[in-house]
């Protein structure tokens, strides 16, 4: 805080005015709040108790002396409530104006031009930080390994297991055809040499049931069953 005050005093500020303002602010500053700049009115006529404006890293504070300087009125506005700030320079000084999101407007006039410009620059920086917060490098480094590395390893392992498992199952398919004809013949041994047209309704129905059992047990394919079923139904 002392370093910031030294910079302010190097700009032809009134040391007594700055000392009085800072002594009043000592009990008002919040935790981790630092004064960024103080600008004090300098009217053409002699002003014993000038108004001043203080900007910190958290808010704007308007300071107005009351009761012949024995007390001071403070009004503060957080940066997230500030909509915009402006500076208007004239012959006798500059006006610093800021508006809030609730459409309130406050102006401190007769500020030295150099002070008004630095006040505006500080306010602009604080508003830009609210709109574009800077991401710290530590947060970026923590997120990347947690999301990318474990997922890539799991996908590779699962894919390898699935391919080998399917490769082991594939050779079992030819067994369907090797058992197809003997099982059909054993299920219909008595009418094996007779044509479908020579079988009775009960025999045809029994033959259809046998084919259905073969299909359910996975010994014939669905297409083969449909063909046999169609032939039997045409003779019933």
N, C-alpha and C positions, 0 to 999 in steps of 0.2 A: 504493500500500500504506500509506503514512504517513497519508493522509486517512482510510482505513478504521480505522486504529488510533486516531486521534484521536476518532472517533465512539464507539469501544468504551470508551475511557478516560473519556469523559464520562458513563458509566453506572456510576460508583462501582466500577470494576474496580480490582484491585490492580495498580498499574503495574509492580511488580517481577515479578509472575507473568506478565503479558502480555509484558514484555520478555524474560523467560526462554524463553517458548514461541516467540515470533517468531524469536529468535536460533537456536533449534534447527530451525525450519522453513525458514530461508533456503536450506539445501542440499537440502531435500526438495521444494520446489515445482518443478513442471514448467514447460515453456515455455507462456506465455500463461495460466498459472494465477494467480488472484488470491484472496486471503483475503476472504471475505465477512463472517464473524463469528466471534468467539471467546467461549465461555462457560466460566467457571471455577467450580468447586465452592466453596460457602461453608457448611461444616458448623457446627452449633451449638457444638461444641467447637473448640478452636484446632487448625487443620490447617496444618502447616508446608508440606506438599507436596500440594496439592490436585490432583485429576484435572481435566482440561479437555477440551473438545471444540471442534474447529475445522472450519468448513465453508468450502469454496472453490467456485469455479464448476465444478470437476471432480469433487470427492469429499468424503467425511466422514473426518476424521482424529481418532482417539481418542489422547489424550496422557496417559500415566501415569508419574509420576516413580518411579525405582528407585534403590536404593543411597543412601538419604538425600539424594536430589536430585542426586547426581553424574551420573546417567544418566537417560534417559527412553525409555520404550517407546512405539512408535507402531503403531497399527493403522489402516489406511485401507480405505475401500470406495467404489468408483466409484458415481456417481449412477444409472447404468443397471443396477446390481446392487441398488439399494434398492427394496424393495417398498412401504413406507409408513413414516410417522413419526408420533409421538404425544407429547402433553404432558399430564402429570397434576400438577395443583397441590395442594399440601397446606399445612399451617399453617407449617411451617419452610422451605418452598421448593417447588421443582417438579422433577419427573423428566422427562427427555427420553429417549424410547425410539424406536429405529428397527429395522425388520426387513428382512432381505435376501430375495432370491428363492430362496436356498438354505435358507430357514427358520431363519436365525440371528437372535437377538435381543440387542441391546445397550442398556443403560440407564445414564445418568449422573444420579445423584441429587443432591439438595441444591443445585440451581442456583437463583440468584435468579429470581424469577418473571418479571421484566421481560426478563432475558436468555433464559430458556427460551422465552418467547413469540416473541422476535425470531429465535431459532434455528429454531423451528418454521416461522415465516413464510418464512425464507430457504430452508429445505428444501422447503417446499410449492411455492415458485416454481420451483426447479430441477426438481422432478418434473413439474410442469406443462409446462415447456419440452420435456422429453423426450417427453411424450405428444402435445403440440401444437406442433411446431416452426413457427416463424414464417418464411414465405416472403419473401425480400427482393424489393423492387420491380424491381430490375435483372433478375432471372431471369424475371419475368413479361413484361417489355417485350421481352426477347430472343426469347422463344418465339413470340409472336403474329405478328410480321411474317414469320418464317421459315415458318410453317405456312399462313397464310391467303392472303397476297397473290399469290404465284406461282401457286398452284393455280387461283385464280379467273380469272386472265388466260388461262391455257392452255386452260381449258374453253371460254371464250367464242370464242377464235380457231378451235378445231377444229370447234365446232358451226356456225359461219358457213360454213366451207369445205365441209362435208358437204352442207348445204342447197343451195348453188349447184351443186355437182356433180350431185346427183340431179335438179335442175331441168333441166340440160342433157341428161341421158340420156332423160328422159321422152318427148320428141317422137318418138323413134325407134321407138316401139312400133307405129304404124299401118303400117309397112313390111311387117309380117308378112302382112297380108291382101292387100296389093297384088300380092305375088309368089306368092301361094298357088295360084291357078287356072292361070296360064300354066305353072308348073313341073310341076304334076301332069299337065297335058296333054302337055308335051314328053317327060316320062318314059314316057308310055304312048301314043305317037302311033298305033301300028298298031291297037290295040283300043279307041281312044278312043270310037267311036260304038257299040260293042257293050256289052251288059249284062253284069253280073258272072256271071250264070247261064250265059251263052254262052261264057265263057272256060274254057280248060283249066286243069288243076291247075298246070302250070308257069307259065302266064300269071298266074294268081292269085298264085302265090308271088313272081313277079317284081314284080308290082304292090305287094305288101306290103313287099318290100324297098325299093322306091322311096319309099314313104311313110316308112319307117324312116329313110332317108337325109335326107329333108326335115325330120323331127323332130330328128335329130342336128345338123343345120346351123342349127336354130332358125328354119326357115321356116314351120313349122306348130306349133300348140300341142299339148300332151299330150292335151287333151280331143278335139281333132279327130283326132289319130292313133288314139286308142282307138276312136272311132266308125267310122273307116274299116277298122280292123283287125277289128272285130266283124262288119262287113258281109262282108268277104272270107272270114273263117273260116266264116261261115254258108253259104257257097257252095262250100266245099272238101270 
